Amino acid sequence: MTFSLSFEKKAISTLELDYIKVQIRPEQLKLINELSNLISREIEVPILVLKGTIWRALKEWQNRNNKAISEIIKMSKAQKIMAVKQVFNLGKDYMKDLLCSPKKEGETLVDIIYEKSFKYYIEYLNRINQ
């Protein structure tokens, strides 16, 4: 089931352009594509917007932690989960900032969808660590 939310058009255009400019390693791109597809099955938002919010969240995490995203790979499993959860929370906040209407219901829906996506990441992490 897909829910229709309204997002700010100018912000969406900016995110799409930001994403097009980003260089990402193939394995990161694959995971971003999978997560974007997962989210887009739940809400109507352009894929490039989702990828743009992920990129922006990754960039913000790097700035806040003074570390490159590539360093997450070297972290313990618990540290990876905490770092990626921070990235997800940043992405979720960016997505909420884009919402026009219905604001409250949309924010709740975004919370639920991002939690589902984070669960998917945990399952992914468990699969690659076996």
N, C-alpha and C positions, 0 to 999 in steps of 0.2 A: 504494500500500500504506500503510495506516495502522497505527501502533504504539500500543499501549495502555500508558500510564504512569499511575502513581498520584500525585496531588498533594494537598497539605495543604488540607483543605476550608475552614478558617477563612481562610487566606491568599487562597484563590480568591474567597471571598465579598467580602473587603475590596477586592481588585483590581477586581471587577465594579462595586462601588459607586463606587470612585474614578473609573473610566472614565465612568460615567453622568454625573458632575458636570463633565466636561471640555468646554470650548468650543474647537473646532478649526476652522480655515479649511477650506472645502470641498475644495481640492486636497490638503491634508494628510490630511484624512479619507479621501479616495479612495485615497491611497497606503497609509495604515494599514490600510484594508479589504483591499486587494490583498495586502499582506504577511501580514495575519492569516489570510486565506483560504489562502494558500500554505502557511503553517506548519500550519494546521489540517488540511490534506490529508495531512500527514505524521504528526501525533500527535493523539490524542484529548484535546483540552482546549477548554473553552468559548471561543468567539470573544471574549467580553467579557474573559476573563482575558488573552488575548493582547493585546488592545487596551489593557488596563490595564497590562500590563508595558511596553508601548511608551510609554504616557503617563508612567509612572513613570520610565522611562529618559530621556525628553525632559526631564522636570522636573529630574532629577538632573544631566543634562548642563548645563542652564542654571545651576544652582547652582554646579557645579564651575568653569564657565568664565565666570561672571558676564556672560552674554550671553543674549539672547532667541533662541529657536529660529529666529525669523524672520530673524535676521542671517545664517544659513547661506546663504540665497538670494543674498546679496551677496558671498559668498566666491568665491575662485577654485575651479576644478574640483578641484584637488588638496586644497585646504583643506576643501571640502565632503565629499570622500570620507573624509578623516581624521576630520572631526567626526561624520559619520554612522556611521562604523565604531565610534567611541567609544560612540555611542548604542546601536548593535547589541550591543556587548559588555556594556553595562549591562543591556540587556533580556535577553540570554542568561544573565547571572549571576542576575537576578531569577527567571527561569524555573527555573534549576537549584536555587535556594533553595526553590522550591515542591515539588520532587520528594520523594516518600516512597520509592517502590520502582519498579523496580529502580534503585537510586541510581547506581552506576557506569555501567551500560549506558545509563541514561536521560541522564546527563550527556554521554556520547559522542554519543548521538542528538541531543540539543539542540544540541551544537556543530555537527554536520553540517547540521542544518536551518537554523540561523541563518547559516551560511556560504552555503547555497543562497539564502537570502532576501537576504543582502547582495549576492550576485551578481545577483539580480533587480534590486535597487536600482541597481547600476552600469549594467545594461542600460537601465533606466528613465532614468537620468541621461543616458546617451548618446543615447537617443531624443529627449528634450526639448531637447537641445543641438544638434541637427542643423539 
